[in-house]
Amino acid sequence: MENQTDLNQMSWEIQEYETHKKSKKWYIIASIIAILSIIYAIAVDNILFIIIIVLSTIIIIMRDKDKIGKILVIIDQDGIHVGQKSYSFDEFKTFVVLYKPKQNIKNIYLEYKNPIKQRLSIPILNMDPLLIRKFLLKYIDEDLDRTNRPLSEELTAIFKL
């Protein structure tokens, strides 16, 4: 599907989740860390930690082998629709469009009014960030203080998770 933009709606497709290319070296280092963690868990007799390490390893391997699907993002006067989920603009306190192509950052970040909920992050890919910002300003306040992506996303990118 092509990106579509008009006065009342914008839509584009994104990957179901972000992936990072992992080298052979990454897998070797991760394996060494997992093995050392299991040895430590055995030494301190912590079965739960062993289970967590094994399950985490299985999840990472399975996720790396999965074929990533595409989902449709639609922003219109009714709210934001990401795949099968729809969000009303009333759910969000603020938004920011971070567009730093040299750093490969092209995302919308939406902060919920409910502090328990984690922020919603949507890649904008090749969409016009200024049009998205202009459209969202009609419904949500802009967070002018955020100039970088959240720490959790920075760490995810660094560790390629």
KEVOLO-601092 format. One record per residue: residue number from 1; x, y, z of N, C-alpha, C, CB in turn. Coordinates in nm, 3 decimals. Last residue first. Glycine has a CB too. Layout:
+------+---------+---------+---------+---------+---------+---------+---------+---------+---------+---------+---------+---------+
! minu !   neast !  nnorth !     nup !  caeast ! canorth !    caup !   ceast !  cnorth !     cup !  cbeast ! cbnorth !    cbup !
+------+---------+---------+---------+---------+---------+---------+---------+---------+---------+---------+---------+---------+
!  NUM !       X !       Y !       Z !       X !       Y !       Z !       X !       Y !       Z !       X !       Y !       Z !
...
+------+---------+---------+---------+---------+---------+---------+---------+---------+---------+---------+---------+---------+
END
This chain:
+------+---------+---------+---------+---------+---------+---------+---------+---------+---------+---------+---------+---------+
! minu !   neast !  nnorth !     nup !  caeast ! canorth !    caup !   ceast !  cnorth !     cup !  cbeast ! cbnorth !    cbup !
+------+---------+---------+---------+---------+---------+---------+---------+---------+---------+---------+---------+---------+
!  161 !   1.814 !  -0.536 !   2.045 !   1.707 !  -0.626 !   2.092 !   1.577 !  -0.600 !   2.020 !   1.686 !  -0.610 !   2.242 !
!  160 !   2.065 !  -0.408 !   2.028 !   2.003 !  -0.475 !   1.913 !   1.900 !  -0.578 !   1.956 !   2.110 !  -0.543 !   1.829 !
!  159 !   2.175 !  -0.243 !   2.213 !   2.188 !  -0.387 !   2.238 !   2.124 !  -0.472 !   2.129 !   2.127 !  -0.422 !   2.371 !
!  158 !   2.109 !   0.005 !   2.092 !   2.247 !  -0.026 !   2.127 !   2.268 !  -0.176 !   2.141 !   2.286 !   0.046 !   2.256 !
!  157 !   1.828 !  -0.011 !   2.073 !   1.909 !   0.003 !   1.953 !   2.055 !  -0.036 !   1.979 !   1.901 !   0.147 !   1.900 !
!  156 !   1.758 !  -0.027 !   2.342 !   1.716 !  -0.132 !   2.250 !   1.800 !  -0.129 !   2.124 !   1.569 !  -0.118 !   2.216 !
!  155 !   1.857 !   0.219 !   2.432 !   1.918 !   0.094 !   2.480 !   1.882 !  -0.024 !   2.390 !   1.874 !   0.065 !   2.624 !
!  154 !   1.681 !   0.391 !   2.295 !   1.826 !   0.402 !   2.275 !   1.894 !   0.272 !   2.316 !   1.884 !   0.521 !   2.357 !
!  153 !   1.437 !   0.315 !   2.404 !   1.462 !   0.290 !   2.262 !   1.610 !   0.301 !   2.229 !   1.381 !   0.388 !   2.176 !
!  152 !   1.474 !   0.401 !   2.669 !   1.444 !   0.260 !   2.641 !   1.470 !   0.225 !   2.495 !   1.299 !   0.228 !   2.678 !
!  151 !   1.508 !   0.678 !   2.641 !   1.621 !   0.595 !   2.681 !   1.597 !   0.448 !   2.648 !   1.650 !   0.612 !   2.829 !
!  150 !   1.336 !   0.817 !   2.352 !   1.343 !   0.772 !   2.492 !   1.462 !   0.679 !   2.517 !   1.213 !   0.701 !   2.530 !
!  149 !   1.505 !   1.049 !   2.131 !   1.417 !   0.937 !   2.156 !   1.435 !   0.888 !   2.299 !   1.443 !   0.822 !   2.055 !
!  148 !   1.509 !   1.405 !   2.194 !   1.573 !   1.277 !   2.164 !   1.474 !   1.164 !   2.189 !   1.701 !   1.258 !   2.250 !
!  147 !   1.364 !   1.617 !   2.272 !   1.444 !   1.635 !   2.153 !   1.517 !   1.508 !   2.111 !   1.545 !   1.746 !   2.175 !
!  146 !   1.094 !   1.741 !   2.446 !   1.159 !   1.616 !   2.401 !   1.233 !   1.643 !   2.271 !   1.055 !   1.501 !   2.383 !
!  145 !   0.969 !   1.987 !   2.477 !   1.090 !   1.960 !   2.553 !   1.166 !   1.837 !   2.502 !   1.057 !   1.943 !   2.699 !
!  144 !   0.729 !   2.011 !   2.352 !   0.842 !   2.083 !   2.291 !   0.974 !   2.056 !   2.362 !   0.813 !   2.231 !   2.293 !
!  143 !   0.479 !   1.819 !   2.282 !   0.583 !   1.821 !   2.384 !   0.707 !   1.884 !   2.322 !   0.614 !   1.676 !   2.439 !
!  142 !   0.164 !   1.953 !   2.185 !   0.298 !   1.908 !   2.147 !   0.393 !   1.920 !   2.265 !   0.351 !   1.989 !   2.026 !
!  141 !  -0.168 !   1.831 !   2.241 !  -0.061 !   1.927 !   2.269 !   0.074 !   1.866 !   2.230 !  -0.061 !   1.968 !   2.419 !
!  140 !  -0.394 !   1.727 !   1.981 !  -0.310 !   1.695 !   2.097 !  -0.205 !   1.804 !   2.114 !  -0.241 !   1.555 !   2.080 !
!  139 !  -0.538 !   1.823 !   1.757 !  -0.605 !   1.737 !   1.855 !  -0.527 !   1.715 !   1.985 !  -0.631 !   1.605 !   1.793 !
!  138 !  -0.392 !   1.974 !   1.584 !  -0.536 !   2.005 !   1.593 !  -0.602 !   1.932 !   1.710 !  -0.606 !   1.968 !   1.463 !
!  137 !  -0.145 !   1.856 !   1.581 !  -0.162 !   1.978 !   1.661 !  -0.309 !   2.019 !   1.675 !  -0.084 !   2.092 !   1.597 !
!  136 !  -0.166 !   1.654 !   1.389 !  -0.179 !   1.619 !   1.531 !  -0.201 !   1.742 !   1.620 !  -0.055 !   1.543 !   1.577 !
!  135 !  -0.121 !   1.804 !   1.151 !  -0.246 !   1.733 !   1.172 !  -0.269 !   1.704 !   1.321 !  -0.247 !   1.602 !   1.091 !
!  134 !   0.139 !   1.899 !   1.189 !   0.030 !   1.994 !   1.169 !  -0.105 !   1.928 !   1.196 !   0.034 !   2.050 !   1.025 !
!  133 !   0.279 !   1.653 !   1.202 !   0.278 !   1.746 !   1.316 !   0.161 !   1.842 !   1.307 !   0.411 !   1.825 !   1.322 !
!  132 !   0.234 !   1.558 !   0.942 !   0.187 !   1.481 !   1.058 !   0.177 !   1.572 !   1.179 !   0.283 !   1.361 !   1.089 !
!  131 !   0.362 !   1.757 !   0.795 !   0.218 !   1.734 !   0.776 !   0.160 !   1.657 !   0.894 !   0.192 !   1.657 !   0.645 !
!  130 !   0.624 !   1.722 !   0.885 !   0.556 !   1.850 !   0.907 !   0.405 !   1.837 !   0.891 !   0.610 !   1.956 !   0.812 !
!  129 !   0.701 !   1.469 !   0.800 !   0.686 !   1.495 !   0.942 !   0.611 !   1.625 !   0.972 !   0.821 !   1.499 !   1.007 !
!  128 !   0.572 !   1.281 !   0.547 !   0.616 !   1.417 !   0.574 !   0.594 !   1.450 !   0.721 !   0.541 !   1.518 !   0.483 !
!  127 !   0.694 !   0.942 !   0.543 !   0.586 !   1.040 !   0.552 !   0.645 !   1.178 !   0.583 !   0.482 !   0.999 !   0.660 !
!  126 !   0.870 !   0.734 !   0.545 !   0.888 !   0.839 !   0.443 !   0.776 !   0.941 !   0.442 !   0.899 !   0.776 !   0.307 !
!  125 !   0.853 !   0.665 !   0.882 !   0.918 !   0.624 !   0.758 !   0.934 !   0.741 !   0.661 !   0.839 !   0.512 !   0.691 !
!  124 !   0.747 !   0.689 !   1.126 !   0.680 !   0.764 !   1.019 !   0.742 !   0.737 !   0.883 !   0.684 !   0.913 !   1.049 !
!  123 !   0.672 !   0.459 !   1.388 !   0.764 !   0.505 !   1.284 !   0.688 !   0.580 !   1.175 !   0.840 !   0.385 !   1.223 !
!  122 !   0.544 !   0.536 !   1.697 !   0.504 !   0.496 !   1.562 !   0.607 !   0.548 !   1.463 !   0.361 !   0.549 !   1.527 !
!  121 !   0.486 !   0.459 !   2.028 !   0.588 !   0.501 !   1.933 !   0.550 !   0.446 !   1.796 !   0.731 !   0.452 !   1.976 !
!  120 !   0.331 !   0.548 !   2.321 !   0.310 !   0.486 !   2.191 !   0.411 !   0.545 !   2.094 !   0.163 !   0.507 !   2.141 !
!  119 !   0.448 !   0.488 !   2.657 !   0.423 !   0.574 !   2.542 !   0.403 !   0.490 !   2.416 !   0.539 !   0.672 !   2.521 !
!  118 !   0.270 !   0.279 !   2.888 !   0.393 !   0.316 !   2.820 !   0.359 !   0.400 !   2.697 !   0.474 !   0.189 !   2.780 !
!  117 !   0.052 !   0.369 !   3.155 !   0.070 !   0.319 !   3.018 !   0.201 !   0.369 !   2.960 !  -0.047 !   0.362 !   2.930 !
!  116 !   0.052 !   0.512 !   3.387 !   0.088 !   0.371 !   3.394 !   0.117 !   0.313 !   3.256 !  -0.023 !   0.291 !   3.462 !
!  115 !  -0.046 !   0.766 !   3.343 !   0.098 !   0.750 !   3.359 !   0.144 !   0.603 !   3.366 !   0.142 !   0.821 !   3.484 !
!  114 !  -0.272 !   0.856 !   3.107 !  -0.256 !   0.757 !   3.213 !  -0.106 !   0.728 !   3.229 !  -0.337 !   0.626 !   3.180 !
!  113 !  -0.224 !   1.003 !   2.884 !  -0.263 !   1.075 !   3.005 !  -0.247 !   0.984 !   3.126 !  -0.409 !   1.126 !   2.995 !
!  112 !   0.064 !   0.897 !   2.692 !  -0.072 !   0.879 !   2.743 !  -0.099 !   0.970 !   2.862 !  -0.096 !   0.732 !   2.783 !
!  111 !   0.246 !   1.042 !   2.437 !   0.242 !   1.014 !   2.581 !   0.096 !   1.006 !   2.625 !   0.319 !   1.123 !   2.662 !
!  110 !   0.379 !   0.940 !   2.139 !   0.256 !   0.988 !   2.201 !   0.255 !   0.945 !   2.348 !   0.130 !   0.935 !   2.126 !
!  109 !   0.603 !   1.008 !   1.889 !   0.591 !   0.959 !   2.026 !   0.468 !   1.023 !   2.088 !   0.719 !   0.990 !   2.110 !
!  108 !   0.689 !   0.916 !   1.568 !   0.594 !   0.994 !   1.647 !   0.594 !   0.929 !   1.785 !   0.447 !   0.997 !   1.582 !
!  107 !   1.014 !   0.910 !   1.406 !   0.905 !   0.855 !   1.486 !   0.811 !   0.962 !   1.540 !   0.960 !   0.775 !   1.600 !
!  106 !   1.293 !   0.858 !   1.299 !   1.177 !   0.912 !   1.227 !   1.053 !   0.853 !   1.293 !   1.182 !   0.877 !   1.071 !
!  105 !   1.627 !   0.843 !   1.306 !   1.514 !   0.860 !   1.397 !   1.403 !   0.930 !   1.320 !   1.555 !   0.941 !   1.526 !
!  104 !   1.884 !   0.820 !   1.195 !   1.781 !   0.719 !   1.166 !   1.668 !   0.722 !   1.268 !   1.845 !   0.579 !   1.162 !
!  103 !   2.043 !   1.032 !   1.209 !   2.051 !   0.940 !   1.322 !   1.950 !   0.825 !   1.308 !   2.027 !   1.015 !   1.454 !
!  102 !   1.967 !   1.164 !   0.982 !   2.108 !   1.126 !   0.994 !   2.130 !   1.027 !   1.108 !   2.195 !   1.249 !   1.017 !
!  101 !   1.692 !   1.225 !   1.031 !   1.731 !   1.121 !   0.935 !   1.876 !   1.074 !   0.947 !   1.709 !   1.171 !   0.796 !
!  100 !   1.505 !   1.292 !   1.265 !   1.649 !   1.312 !   1.255 !   1.704 !   1.204 !   1.161 !   1.720 !   1.307 !   1.396 !
!   99 !   1.226 !   1.383 !   1.399 !   1.272 !   1.353 !   1.264 !   1.418 !   1.392 !   1.253 !   1.186 !   1.427 !   1.157 !
!   98 !   0.971 !   1.329 !   1.613 !   1.117 !   1.339 !   1.606 !   1.161 !   1.293 !   1.468 !   1.186 !   1.254 !   1.718 !
!   97 !   0.697 !   1.476 !   1.722 !   0.745 !   1.413 !   1.600 !   0.895 !   1.436 !   1.596 !   0.674 !   1.471 !   1.471 !
!   96 !   0.515 !   1.418 !   2.015 !   0.631 !   1.482 !   1.953 !   0.664 !   1.403 !   1.827 !   0.754 !   1.489 !   2.051 !
!   95 !   0.232 !   1.485 !   2.227 !   0.300 !   1.411 !   2.120 !   0.425 !   1.487 !   2.081 !   0.206 !   1.390 !   1.997 !
!   94 !   0.037 !   1.437 !   2.530 !   0.123 !   1.512 !   2.438 !   0.176 !   1.420 !   2.327 !   0.241 !   1.577 !   2.514 !
!   93 !  -0.178 !   1.280 !   2.624 !  -0.148 !   1.408 !   2.685 !  -0.069 !   1.495 !   2.587 !  -0.069 !   1.389 !   2.816 !
!   92 !  -0.436 !   1.075 !   2.489 !  -0.299 !   1.124 !   2.489 !  -0.287 !   1.263 !   2.550 !  -0.245 !   1.125 !   2.349 !
!   91 !  -0.698 !   1.006 !   2.471 !  -0.613 !   0.919 !   2.554 !  -0.474 !   0.979 !   2.574 !  -0.601 !   0.782 !   2.489 !
!   90 !  -0.819 !   1.170 !   2.285 !  -0.840 !   1.201 !   2.427 !  -0.751 !   1.119 !   2.519 !  -0.984 !   1.178 !   2.464 !
!   89 !  -0.784 !   1.048 !   2.043 !  -0.691 !   1.156 !   2.077 !  -0.701 !   1.193 !   2.225 !  -0.718 !   1.279 !   1.991 !
!   88 !  -0.815 !   0.695 !   2.073 !  -0.878 !   0.826 !   2.066 !  -0.774 !   0.932 !   2.103 !  -1.003 !   0.833 !   2.162 !
!   87 !  -0.694 !   0.432 !   1.884 !  -0.670 !   0.518 !   1.998 !  -0.739 !   0.652 !   1.974 !  -0.518 !   0.538 !   2.023 !
!   86 !  -0.728 !   0.094 !   1.788 !  -0.762 !   0.235 !   1.765 !  -0.746 !   0.312 !   1.895 !  -0.908 !   0.249 !   1.711 !
!   85 !  -0.579 !  -0.191 !   1.641 !  -0.603 !  -0.108 !   1.759 !  -0.633 !   0.036 !   1.718 !  -0.482 !  -0.112 !   1.853 !
!   84 !  -0.506 !  -0.331 !   1.418 !  -0.642 !  -0.352 !   1.467 !  -0.677 !  -0.263 !   1.587 !  -0.660 !  -0.496 !   1.506 !
!   83 !  -0.284 !  -0.092 !   1.304 !  -0.332 !  -0.229 !   1.286 !  -0.477 !  -0.238 !   1.330 !  -0.245 !  -0.329 !   1.365 !
!   82 !  -0.363 !   0.181 !   1.461 !  -0.241 !   0.107 !   1.432 !  -0.280 !  -0.040 !   1.425 !  -0.129 !   0.132 !   1.541 !
!   81 !  -0.505 !   0.488 !   1.440 !  -0.534 !   0.347 !   1.423 !  -0.405 !   0.278 !   1.380 !  -0.650 !   0.323 !   1.317 !
!   80 !  -0.606 !   0.767 !   1.615 !  -0.492 !   0.699 !   1.556 !  -0.523 !   0.550 !   1.554 !  -0.359 !   0.729 !   1.634 !
!   79 !  -0.901 !   0.958 !   1.540 !  -0.791 !   0.918 !   1.625 !  -0.679 !   0.853 !   1.547 !  -0.840 !   0.823 !   1.731 !
!   78 !  -1.089 !   1.077 !   1.379 !  -1.137 !   0.988 !   1.485 !  -1.027 !   0.944 !   1.580 !  -1.203 !   0.867 !   1.425 !
!   77 !  -0.955 !   1.213 !   1.180 !  -1.025 !   1.293 !   1.281 !  -1.079 !   1.207 !   1.397 !  -1.139 !   1.370 !   1.216 !
!   76 !  -0.662 !   0.998 !   1.150 !  -0.774 !   1.074 !   1.095 !  -0.844 !   1.148 !   1.208 !  -0.874 !   0.981 !   1.021 !
!   75 !  -0.409 !   0.797 !   1.060 !  -0.438 !   0.909 !   1.149 !  -0.549 !   0.988 !   1.081 !  -0.309 !   0.999 !   1.177 !
!   74 !  -0.322 !   0.462 !   1.042 !  -0.411 !   0.566 !   0.990 !  -0.428 !   0.672 !   1.097 !  -0.549 !   0.506 !   0.947 !
!   73 !  -0.109 !   0.208 !   0.948 !  -0.128 !   0.319 !   1.041 !  -0.217 !   0.422 !   0.972 !   0.010 !   0.383 !   1.085 !
!   72 !  -0.108 !  -0.141 !   0.906 !  -0.149 !  -0.011 !   0.853 !  -0.166 !   0.089 !   0.967 !  -0.279 !  -0.024 !   0.773 !
!   71 !   0.168 !  -0.365 !   0.912 !   0.041 !  -0.317 !   0.965 !   0.017 !  -0.175 !   0.915 !   0.039 !  -0.322 !   1.121 !
!   70 !   0.335 !  -0.660 !   0.805 !   0.312 !  -0.516 !   0.790 !   0.176 !  -0.483 !   0.852 !   0.317 !  -0.473 !   0.639 !
!   69 !   0.543 !  -0.903 !   0.976 !   0.428 !  -0.858 !   0.899 !   0.421 !  -0.707 !   0.891 !   0.301 !  -0.912 !   0.959 !
!   68 !   0.841 !  -1.077 !   0.955 !   0.775 !  -0.960 !   1.011 !   0.662 !  -0.917 !   0.919 !   0.875 !  -0.844 !   1.033 !
!   67 !   0.897 !  -1.406 !   1.036 !   0.878 !  -1.314 !   0.925 !   0.794 !  -1.199 !   0.979 !   0.808 !  -1.385 !   0.800 !
!   66 !   1.125 !  -1.510 !   1.293 !   0.991 !  -1.475 !   1.246 !   0.995 !  -1.388 !   1.123 !   0.913 !  -1.405 !   1.356 !
!   65 !   1.380 !  -1.531 !   1.393 !   1.344 !  -1.618 !   1.280 !   1.207 !  -1.586 !   1.222 !   1.347 !  -1.763 !   1.324 !
!   64 !   1.384 !  -1.359 !   1.607 !   1.476 !  -1.333 !   1.497 !   1.442 !  -1.416 !   1.373 !   1.619 !  -1.362 !   1.541 !
!   63 !   1.201 !  -1.486 !   1.775 !   1.166 !  -1.355 !   1.717 !   1.257 !  -1.323 !   1.598 !   1.177 !  -1.245 !   1.823 !
!   62 !   1.344 !  -1.712 !   1.852 !   1.220 !  -1.726 !   1.777 !   1.183 !  -1.595 !   1.707 !   1.106 !  -1.771 !   1.869 !
!   61 !   1.561 !  -1.592 !   1.992 !   1.585 !  -1.676 !   1.874 !   1.459 !  -1.688 !   1.788 !   1.634 !  -1.816 !   1.916 !
!   60 !   1.422 !  -1.458 !   2.198 !   1.508 !  -1.384 !   2.106 !   1.531 !  -1.464 !   1.978 !   1.642 !  -1.349 !   2.173 !
!   59 !   1.295 !  -1.678 !   2.326 !   1.215 !  -1.570 !   2.267 !   1.298 !  -1.491 !   2.165 !   1.163 !  -1.475 !   2.376 !
!   58 !   1.518 !  -1.825 !   2.417 !   1.423 !  -1.886 !   2.323 !   1.342 !  -1.777 !   2.252 !   1.327 !  -1.984 !   2.397 !
!   57 !   1.626 !  -1.636 !   2.598 !   1.704 !  -1.684 !   2.484 !   1.613 !  -1.743 !   2.377 !   1.807 !  -1.788 !   2.530 !
!   56 !   1.417 !  -1.620 !   2.784 !   1.459 !  -1.501 !   2.709 !   1.538 !  -1.540 !   2.585 !   1.545 !  -1.408 !   2.799 !
!   55 !   1.420 !  -1.883 !   2.886 !   1.303 !  -1.832 !   2.814 !   1.338 !  -1.708 !   2.730 !   1.191 !  -1.798 !   2.913 !
!   54 !   1.678 !  -1.885 !   3.006 !   1.644 !  -1.980 !   2.900 !   1.525 !  -1.929 !   2.819 !   1.612 !  -2.120 !   2.961 !
!   53 !   1.648 !  -1.677 !   3.197 !   1.753 !  -1.671 !   3.095 !   1.719 !  -1.762 !   2.977 !   1.890 !  -1.712 !   3.155 !
!   52 !   1.434 !  -1.777 !   3.354 !   1.423 !  -1.649 !   3.285 !   1.525 !  -1.638 !   3.172 !   1.440 !  -1.532 !   3.384 !
!   51 !   1.550 !  -2.012 !   3.457 !   1.430 !  -2.020 !   3.372 !   1.414 !  -1.892 !   3.291 !   1.303 !  -2.045 !   3.459 !
!   50 !   1.754 !  -1.900 !   3.611 !   1.788 !  -1.991 !   3.501 !   1.671 !  -1.998 !   3.403 !   1.823 !  -2.132 !   3.554 !
!   49 !   1.601 !  -1.763 !   3.801 !   1.688 !  -1.688 !   3.712 !   1.728 !  -1.771 !   3.590 !   1.813 !  -1.640 !   3.787 !
!   48 !   1.482 !  -1.981 !   3.932 !   1.399 !  -1.885 !   3.860 !   1.481 !  -1.804 !   3.761 !   1.328 !  -1.792 !   3.958 !
!   47 !   1.697 !  -2.104 !   4.065 !   1.631 !  -2.173 !   3.954 !   1.549 !  -2.075 !   3.869 !   1.540 !  -2.287 !   4.007 !
!   46 !   1.967 !  -2.035 !   4.212 !   1.852 !  -1.954 !   4.174 !   1.789 !  -2.012 !   4.047 !   1.893 !  -1.805 !   4.154 !
!   45 !   2.218 !  -2.099 !   4.343 !   2.099 !  -2.183 !   4.355 !   1.970 !  -2.104 !   4.327 !   2.092 !  -2.244 !   4.494 !
!   44 !   2.446 !  -1.974 !   4.287 !   2.368 !  -1.914 !   4.396 !   2.234 !  -1.986 !   4.415 !   2.343 !  -1.765 !   4.369 !
!   43 !   2.535 !  -2.139 !   4.079 !   2.621 !  -2.119 !   4.196 !   2.543 !  -2.061 !   4.314 !   2.737 !  -2.026 !   4.161 !
!   42 !   2.332 !  -2.107 !   3.891 !   2.352 !  -2.240 !   3.953 !   2.432 !  -2.224 !   4.082 !   2.425 !  -2.337 !   3.855 !
!   41 !   2.376 !  -1.842 !   3.825 !   2.247 !  -1.881 !   3.883 !   2.256 !  -2.017 !   3.951 !   2.137 !  -1.884 !   3.775 !
!   40 !   2.632 !  -1.860 !   3.708 !   2.612 !  -1.782 !   3.830 !   2.483 !  -1.824 !   3.901 !   2.608 !  -1.631 !   3.798 !
!   39 !   2.563 !  -2.015 !   3.485 !   2.661 !  -2.066 !   3.582 !   2.647 !  -1.992 !   3.715 !   2.806 !  -2.050 !   3.527 !
!   38 !   2.390 !  -1.833 !   3.360 !   2.338 !  -1.963 !   3.406 !   2.433 !  -2.023 !   3.509 !   2.318 !  -2.061 !   3.286 !
!   37 !   2.570 !  -1.629 !   3.298 !   2.457 !  -1.601 !   3.387 !   2.397 !  -1.730 !   3.442 !   2.349 !  -1.520 !   3.312 !
!   36 !   2.738 !  -1.761 !   3.118 !   2.794 !  -1.712 !   3.246 !   2.681 !  -1.682 !   3.347 !   2.880 !  -1.585 !   3.223 !
!   35 !   2.548 !  -1.802 !   2.913 !   2.612 !  -1.917 !   2.980 !   2.670 !  -1.875 !   3.115 !   2.724 !  -1.977 !   2.890 !
!   34 !   2.484 !  -1.536 !   2.843 !   2.380 !  -1.627 !   2.889 !   2.440 !  -1.745 !   2.966 !   2.297 !  -1.679 !   2.770 !
!   33 !   2.736 !  -1.441 !   2.758 !   2.668 !  -1.376 !   2.871 !   2.561 !  -1.469 !   2.929 !   2.605 !  -1.241 !   2.828 !
!   32 !   2.777 !  -1.614 !   2.539 !   2.872 !  -1.614 !   2.652 !   2.807 !  -1.554 !   2.776 !   3.001 !  -1.537 !   2.616 !
!   31 !   2.562 !  -1.533 !   2.376 !   2.571 !  -1.672 !   2.425 !   2.664 !  -1.682 !   2.546 !   2.621 !  -1.765 !   2.313 !
!   30 !   2.632 !  -1.269 !   2.320 !   2.507 !  -1.297 !   2.393 !   2.509 !  -1.438 !   2.451 !   2.385 !  -1.280 !   2.300 !
!   29 !   2.867 !  -1.313 !   2.172 !   2.873 !  -1.239 !   2.299 !   2.748 !  -1.267 !   2.383 !   2.885 !  -1.087 !   2.273 !
!   28 !   2.756 !  -1.454 !   1.954 !   2.862 !  -1.514 !   2.035 !   2.868 !  -1.446 !   2.172 !   2.999 !  -1.504 !   1.964 !
!   27 !   2.576 !  -1.268 !   1.848 !   2.526 !  -1.395 !   1.900 !   2.629 !  -1.465 !   1.989 !   2.486 !  -1.488 !   1.785 !
!   26 !   2.757 !  -1.066 !   1.768 !   2.652 !  -1.036 !   1.866 !   2.601 !  -1.165 !   1.931 !   2.535 !  -0.960 !   1.799 !
!   25 !   2.907 !  -1.202 !   1.572 !   2.974 !  -1.157 !   1.695 !   2.870 !  -1.128 !   1.805 !   3.059 !  -1.031 !   1.667 !
!   24 !   2.723 !  -1.221 !   1.370 !   2.765 !  -1.345 !   1.436 !   2.831 !  -1.312 !   1.571 !   2.865 !  -1.426 !   1.344 !
!   23 !   2.495 !  -0.942 !   1.413 !   2.608 !  -1.012 !   1.352 !   2.635 !  -1.142 !   1.428 !   2.735 !  -0.922 !   1.350 !
!   22 !   2.168 !  -0.842 !   1.353 !   2.263 !  -0.893 !   1.452 !   2.372 !  -0.972 !   1.380 !   2.191 !  -0.982 !   1.558 !
!   21 !   1.966 !  -0.570 !   1.284 !   2.056 !  -0.670 !   1.228 !   2.157 !  -0.710 !   1.334 !   2.127 !  -0.617 !   1.100 !
!   20 !   1.659 !  -0.534 !   1.447 !   1.796 !  -0.486 !   1.434 !   1.880 !  -0.600 !   1.379 !   1.852 !  -0.436 !   1.572 !
!   19 !   1.318 !  -0.431 !   1.403 !   1.422 !  -0.532 !   1.413 !   1.559 !  -0.466 !   1.396 !   1.402 !  -0.644 !   1.307 !
!   18 !   1.003 !  -0.338 !   1.534 !   1.134 !  -0.298 !   1.483 !   1.234 !  -0.411 !   1.502 !   1.184 !  -0.169 !   1.554 !
!   17 !   0.695 !  -0.486 !   1.422 !   0.788 !  -0.445 !   1.527 !   0.924 !  -0.418 !   1.464 !   0.798 !  -0.553 !   1.640 !
!   16 !   0.549 !  -0.472 !   1.186 !   0.482 !  -0.504 !   1.312 !   0.567 !  -0.464 !   1.432 !   0.450 !  -0.654 !   1.319 !
!   15 !   0.634 !  -0.191 !   0.980 !   0.659 !  -0.327 !   1.026 !   0.589 !  -0.347 !   1.160 !   0.811 !  -0.356 !   1.039 !
!   14 !   0.372 !   0.009 !   0.828 !   0.495 !  -0.007 !   0.906 !   0.515 !  -0.155 !   0.937 !   0.490 !   0.076 !   1.037 !
!   13 !   0.209 !   0.212 !   0.585 !   0.235 !   0.081 !   0.643 !   0.369 !   0.081 !   0.715 !   0.232 !  -0.029 !   0.535 !
!   12 !  -0.013 !   0.492 !   0.620 !   0.108 !   0.430 !   0.570 !   0.124 !   0.296 !   0.639 !   0.233 !   0.520 !   0.592 !
!   11 !  -0.221 !   0.784 !   0.595 !  -0.203 !   0.641 !   0.619 !  -0.072 !   0.593 !   0.557 !  -0.322 !   0.562 !   0.562 !
!   10 !  -0.427 !   1.049 !   0.701 !  -0.296 !   1.007 !   0.655 !  -0.284 !   0.858 !   0.683 !  -0.181 !   1.087 !   0.725 !
!    9 !  -0.705 !   1.270 !   0.645 !  -0.650 !   1.139 !   0.682 !  -0.511 !   1.120 !   0.625 !  -0.742 !   1.027 !   0.633 !
!    8 !  -0.791 !   1.516 !   0.562 !  -0.865 !   1.451 !   0.670 !  -0.803 !   1.321 !   0.718 !  -1.003 !   1.425 !   0.626 !
!    7 !  -0.634 !   1.607 !   0.352 !  -0.662 !   1.699 !   0.463 !  -0.726 !   1.630 !   0.583 !  -0.752 !   1.809 !   0.417 !
!    6 !  -0.418 !   1.326 !   0.287 !  -0.510 !   1.430 !   0.243 !  -0.542 !   1.515 !   0.365 !  -0.641 !   1.370 !   0.177 !
!    5 !  -0.197 !   1.077 !   0.188 !  -0.215 !   1.195 !   0.270 !  -0.320 !   1.283 !   0.206 !  -0.082 !   1.272 !   0.289 !
!    4 !  -0.058 !   0.756 !   0.191 !  -0.164 !   0.844 !   0.146 !  -0.179 !   0.959 !   0.243 !  -0.298 !   0.768 !   0.130 !
!    3 !   0.178 !   0.529 !   0.065 !   0.147 !   0.631 !   0.165 !   0.040 !   0.722 !   0.107 !   0.274 !   0.713 !   0.205 !
!    2 !   0.049 !   0.221 !  -0.075 !   0.124 !   0.347 !  -0.081 !   0.087 !   0.437 !   0.038 !   0.096 !   0.421 !  -0.213 !
!    1 !   0.085 !  -0.119 !   0.000 !   0.000 !   0.000 !   0.000 !   0.088 !   0.124 !   0.000 !  -0.096 !   0.001 !   0.122 !
+------+---------+---------+---------+---------+---------+---------+---------+---------+---------+---------+---------+---------+
END
